[in-house]
Amino acid sequence: MSEIILHHYPPSPVSEKVRVVLGLKGLDWRSVTIPRLPPKPDLMPLTGGYRLTPVMQIGADIYCDSQCINRELERRIPEPTLFPGGAEGMAWGVGRWTDGALFDLVVTLVFADAGDDLPEDFKADRGPLYFGPGFDMKAIGEKLTETLVQLRSQIGWMDERLADRDFMLGAAPGLPDALCYYLIWFIRGRYSKGPEFLEQFKHLLAWEKRVEAISHGTPKDMEAAEALAIAKAATPDAASPSDPTSLEPTGLGPGDMAAVVPTDVSGCPAVTGRITQITSQTIALARSDDRVGDVVVHFPRAGYRVTGV
Ligand SMILES: N[C@@H](CCC(=O)N[C@@H](CS)C(=O)NCC(=O)O)C(=O)O
């Protein structure tokens, strides 16, 4: 297998989720630091326009979104599993809570807390991305107390879960630990009163140290130009089987042209390509770019809209 390359930046919380999974599996990987704000000129040729962070590259296969990345890591490197004790399936649903309602609350908290201290260029980009085109900093500031109420209640569920377990699933770490941990990491690092707020969750604090100790595996820096050259020199993996077209609600199948766009954030451009694989969980699009040649870009289905073009 070609090297695992993660395109990310150190303060990215969603990347921290994937870095924990790389640690849990004890992997060697290459680290390409991408800009925190668009344009991302050395990432776009790989993804075809997908701008969110992180992105994983293995040769000429590009995996967008942490859900897709973690699924692919589990498929390629099944041991140690992300699902100790047979927790497959529903464990992904934890991500629709943590990456959905809970992530939105944490972003609201960070924005409401930082207010005018947020750099203008960051606010101008992330505001409409996370809060939509009608984004209003004053209205977000007024939500601080209610956001803390909601977070205290829901982080309380994590704390309760950890009362008599080392990790979310039991004695061994798994996917739900990574899915929860990155938000705690985000609150601790970016909410000005994060450490004080988290102090009330005693079981969570002990667990946080255990997950931190898992660390990130063994990263080694790589320049973006090298990652692009690796993609150009590689051939995408042979396509995995698709579901029967009769089961696919969009009616699309391998060979059709499709556009894929995330539905959890606003204003992201669609990525267009020819479908090489389409299942209930994943869609892969073949596309070409002068700088990287032929690549296949993979996305999850949950949280993404696929339309024929
Ligand atoms: N659903 C995506 C969400 C990724 C996401 O929102 N990442 C943040 C950074 S932590 C982001 O992309 N922000 C905009 C950017 O980096 O340009 C995933 O799970 O990977």
PDBQT file of the ligand as one rigid body, heavy atoms in Angstrom, charges set to zero:
ROOT
HETATM    1  N1  LIG A 401     -17.868  16.649   7.752  1.00  0.00    +0.000 N 
HETATM    2  C1  LIG A 401     -16.495  17.068   7.661  1.00  0.00    +0.000 C 
HETATM    3  C2  LIG A 401     -16.341  18.376   8.401  1.00  0.00    +0.000 C 
HETATM    4  C3  LIG A 401     -14.959  18.924   8.297  1.00  0.00    +0.000 C 
HETATM    5  C4  LIG A 401     -14.842  20.344   8.829  1.00  0.00    +0.000 C 
HETATM    6  O1  LIG A 401     -15.831  21.085   9.009  1.00  0.00    +0.000 OA
HETATM    7  N2  LIG A 401     -13.585  20.716   9.058  1.00  0.00    +0.000 N 
HETATM    8  C5  LIG A 401     -13.272  22.095   9.387  1.00  0.00    +0.000 C 
HETATM    9  C6  LIG A 401     -11.904  22.163  10.033  1.00  0.00    +0.000 C 
HETATM   10  S1  LIG A 401     -11.829  21.300  11.559  1.00  0.00    +0.000 SA
HETATM   11  C7  LIG A 401     -13.137  22.826   8.097  1.00  0.00    +0.000 C 
HETATM   12  O2  LIG A 401     -13.024  22.220   7.060  1.00  0.00    +0.000 OA
HETATM   13  N3  LIG A 401     -13.121  24.125   8.099  1.00  0.00    +0.000 N 
HETATM   14  C8  LIG A 401     -12.933  24.837   6.875  1.00  0.00    +0.000 C 
HETATM   15  C9  LIG A 401     -11.544  24.663   6.312  1.00  0.00    +0.000 C 
HETATM   16  O3  LIG A 401     -10.653  24.027   6.921  1.00  0.00    +0.000 OA
HETATM   17  O4  LIG A 401     -11.324  25.224   5.239  1.00  0.00    +0.000 OA
HETATM   18  C10 LIG A 401     -15.583  15.974   8.218  1.00  0.00    +0.000 C 
HETATM   19  O5  LIG A 401     -16.035  15.184   9.053  1.00  0.00    +0.000 OA
HETATM   20  O6  LIG A 401     -14.429  15.856   7.786  1.00  0.00    +0.000 OA
ENDROOT
TORSDOF 0
